[in-house]
Amino acid sequence: MCGIIGIASNKPVSINIINSLKKLEYRGYDSAGLATLTDNTINEKKCSGRVEELEKILFKTPSNGNIGIGHVRWATHGIPNLVNAHPHSTDQVSVVHNGIIENSDELKKELEAEGILFKSQTDTEVVTLLITEALKKNNPLNSVFKTLKKLKGSFALGIIFKNFSNIIIGARRGSPLAVGYSKEENYIGSDSYALKSMTNKISYLDDGELCLLTKDEVSFYDANLKKINKKILTMSENDTSTDKGEFKHFMIKEIVEQPDTVRNCIDEYVDSLKKNINIFNFPIEPQKINKIILIGCGTAYNSCLTAKYWFEELTSIDIEIDIASEFRYRKLKFDSNNLYIFVSQSGETADTAAALDICKKNNVKTCSIVNVIESTIARNSDWVLPIHAGIEIGVASTKAFLGQLTVLYILCLKLAFIRKDIDEKTYIKKISNLKKLPEAIKRCIKNDSNVQLMAKEFASAKGSMFLGRGSSFPIALEGALKLKELSYLHAEGYPAGEMKHGPLALIEEGLPVIVIAPKDKYFEKTISNMQEVIARGGKILFITDQKKESLNENIRFGFRVPHIDNLLSPMLLTLPLQMLAYHVALLKNCDVDKPRNLAKSVTVE
Ligand code: F6R
């Protein structure tokens, strides 16, 4: 989850390192640091807290040096403080690391037994000290290679050396590492986004590989240190809008962008003239798909759970869903007629990537639904369906969720039609309904003032509940997830029908309870469940698409979303919940774009 950057250049690099770290801050923001080489000395600057602080330090005491590495941290080993901030350096070598060294305790004991002292509580310092030891008898590349052999776990590393002032070595196992090229400068970075302002020419290290860069060239090595060649990709330019513009936060910008991102996504997949969906080259012949297994984490998992209701409703395909961190350790029976679909905004989530690897090892067909098409998950899967949402920077996922839902829905429609589970008339009708979605999203977003009233009910609440049935149940989970991650307020998402099996005990006078009740086959049932909550003092905030006025003295606020098609309701019902989480976070003075303890890209297990 940390972010790393390295630049080998013919001019001072610290300003560009800072600029890249600002872009990588979505991966971690506990502490920041950089190291450059000046006059054959490693010059390290670190701070606890944000890159802004590091920038202030550099302003007072500039760092020269044409070669350097930088880091933003999401703490795993050792609290987020100055000592544990990266880089970790000796007088010989300086290291930045993303990932977890699982056998660091064991290695630390061995090094301590040899009288070597540690300064920090991090697992990374083990790497620094092992390389320092190896350098006594080896050149830099062999020292790193020998050190890597001792490490268990996942890592992306960037390393500079006091006595080899023109090189940076990068290495990857598990955690992603991109390499960028430009005239008289070369780079390593945790993702292509960090390198975007400097280059659009990128290669990616695969697992076990190393790279050695100077300002003029880059050499790549496989896990046996054999020299290899790498393909250079030209990055897409479709996601260049990376500033907040007129908005106070990325999150609200990304919420407001949703009519456009969903429209882009629909335009990419739907042929309006032919009234058809342009999805081809299925890795398994659609008629032969036995089962679809949808896998993701967090919000991406919630999109899988929503899609389950669509696939069950429209297709004859069996659907299973799983949380990636569970899937990867289950004893599964793999079937070559099953399609395993991995949903991930970043395409770098460690558990999702590991679950995908397991599928690959078992020779089954895989598909990924991702936002970042250059990502590890996209590159490793047989088939990729991008969501075309553009870069999402707010840590809490909003537009990517709607993008994932849109692609899952489009895929579901296409499969239902090819397999003749729905007829042509229904297919065309569903496509034309889908095209109304962006405009309906726009109408929901305009209704912000109602949400602000709702938000006030939460500012002083002890907790809250989100209830829904059918496909509104995953939306309840998503609403609760957004609220808890942004405002640190306890929020539970539940299937409304489960309340009397335990959670009803939590209801007390004034507890805010969001009831999500579109006019679908569950509506009356949900209303009965709501009455049970009202009878126990719950303060209801009602979200529906039904036209009739349904507010009364027990239902404090309502939010009405437009109705297009029952199956599209989940997308619309999500919007007030995203806006609610945003406004509650504002009222509670929380850091909306960088909620505490979290990071955007979860590259550790
Ligand atoms: C919540 C959120 C997370 C992510 C999860 C998976 O707002 O953003 O729950 O959805 O960490 O991330 P991706 O989609 O990148 O695999």
Boltz pocket constraint, residues with backbone or C-beta under 6 A from the ligand:
constraints:
  - pocket:
      binder: B
      contacts: [[A, 297], [A, 298], [A, 299], [A, 300], [A, 301], [A, 343], [A, 344], [A, 345], [A, 346], [A, 347], [A, 348], [A, 349], [A, 352], [A, 395], [A, 396], [A, 397], [A, 398], [A, 481], [A, 482], [A, 485], [A, 599], [A, 600], [A, 601], [A, 602]]
      max_distance: 6.0
